[in-house]
């Protein structure tokens, strides 16, 4: 089994475990609607898989930018949204260590963490820009790891 096979066959379990873990984080805006939280995590998960498959960070960056604008407008704290990314990443990592061989860990961890890390970075940069009323924060250049124009 490789990383993409793992991600494709374990979707329901990973999203379910991430939703459960997020419910225990007791975040103000994520305690309201468990089904909506699960759907949002599923969207983030599917996007992660797509970006890993394509080796392209652009879709994640675009999603995170839109997410930052929406969640900022709705009054979410940045740490709430970042926690959702972190919880999903942690669950994926646990599944990687349970299902893949140690020889596969570096690439699997590197790919998933780079994709989710790019999302967290884009989210944070946009949040800071919104909070700073238009002052754009700096970003890291991850293009050497993926084909990307972002």
C-alpha positions in Angstrom: 0.0 0.0 0.0 1.2 3.5 -0.7 0.2 6.9 0.7 -2.5 7.6 -1.9 -4.1 4.2 -1.5 -4.1 4.7 2.3 -5.7 8.1 2.0 -8.3 7.0 -0.5 -9.3 3.9 1.4 -9.3 5.4 4.9 -11.2 8.6 4.2 -14.3 7.9 6.3 -12.3 6.7 9.3 -9.8 9.5 9.2 -12.5 12.2 8.8 -14.5 10.6 11.6 -11.6 10.4 14.0 -10.6 14.0 13.2 -14.2 15.2 13.8 -14.3 13.3 17.1 -10.9 14.8 18.2 -12.0 18.3 17.2 -15.1 17.9 19.3 -12.9 17.3 22.3 -10.9 20.5 21.7 -13.9 22.5 22.9 -13.6 25.3 20.3 -16.4 27.8 20.4 -17.3 27.7 16.8 -16.8 24.0 16.3 -19.1 22.8 19.1 -22.2 24.1 17.4 -22.9 21.6 14.6 -21.1 18.3 14.5 -22.3 17.3 11.0 -21.2 20.6 9.6 -17.8 20.2 11.2 -17.5 16.7 9.7 -18.4 18.1 6.3 -15.8 20.8 6.6 -13.1 18.3 7.7 -14.1 16.1 4.8 -13.6 19.0 2.3 -10.2 19.7 3.9 -9.3 16.1 3.7 -10.3 15.7 0.1 -8.3 18.8 -0.8 -5.3 17.4 1.0 -5.5 14.1 -1.0 -6.0 16.1 -4.3 -2.9 18.2 -3.6 -0.8 15.2 -2.6 -1.9 13.4 -5.8 -1.2 16.4 -8.0 1.9 17.6 -6.1 0.4 21.0 -6.3 -0.2 23.4 -3.4 -2.3 25.9 -5.3 -5.7 24.4 -4.5 -4.9 24.3 -0.8 -3.6 27.8 -0.7 -6.7 29.1 -2.6 -9.0 27.2 -0.2 -7.1 28.4 2.9 -7.3 32.1 1.7 -11.1 31.8 1.1 -11.5 30.0 4.4 -9.6 32.7 6.3 -11.8 35.4 4.8 -14.9 33.5 5.6 -13.9 32.5 9.1 -12.5 36.0 9.9 -15.8 37.5 8.8 -17.7 35.1 11.0 -15.6 35.9 14.1 -13.6 32.7 14.4 -10.3 33.0 16.1 -7.3 31.9 14.0 -6.4 29.2 16.5 -9.8 27.5 16.0 -9.3 27.1 12.3 -5.6 26.2 12.7 -6.7 23.5 15.3 -8.9 21.9 12.7 -5.9 21.6 10.3 -3.7 20.3 13.1 -6.2 17.7 14.2 -6.6 16.4 10.7 -2.8 16.2 10.3 -2.4 14.3 13.5 -5.0 11.7 12.6 -3.4 11.2 9.1 0.0 10.8 10.8 -1.4 8.1 13.1 -2.9 6.3 10.2 0.4 6.5 8.3 2.3 4.9 11.2 -0.3 2.2 11.5 -0.6 1.3 7.9 2.6 2.1 6.0 6.1 0.8 6.5 8.8 2.9 8.2 10.6 3.2 4.9 7.5 5.0 3.6 7.2 7.5 6.5 9.5 10.2 5.3 7.7 10.7 2.0 4.3 10.2 3.5 4.8 12.6 6.4 6.6 15.1 4.1 3.8 15.2 1.5 0.9 15.4 3.9 2.6 17.9 6.2 3.7 20.1 3.3 0.2 20.3 1.9 -1.5 21.0 5.3 1.4 23.3 6.3 0.9 25.3 3.2 -2.8 25.6 4.1 -2.0 26.7 7.6 0.5 29.2 6.4 -1.9 30.7 3.8 -4.6 30.8 6.4 -2.4 32.6 8.9 -1.0 35.1 6.3 -4.5 36.0 5.2 -5.8 36.3 8.8 -2.9 38.6 9.7 -3.5 40.7 6.6 -7.2 41.0 7.5 -6.4 41.8 11.1 -3.8 44.3 10.0 -6.3 46.0 7.7 -4.6 45.1 4.4 -0.9 44.9 5.4 0.2 41.7 3.6 2.3 39.3 5.7 5.3 37.5 4.3 5.1 33.9 3.1 7.5 31.0 2.7 8.5 29.7 -0.7 7.6 26.0 -0.7 7.7 25.8 -4.5 10.9 23.7 -4.5 8.9 20.8 -2.9 5.8 21.0 -5.2 5.0 22.5 -8.6 3.2 25.6 -7.6 2.7 29.2 -8.7 1.6 30.4 -5.3 
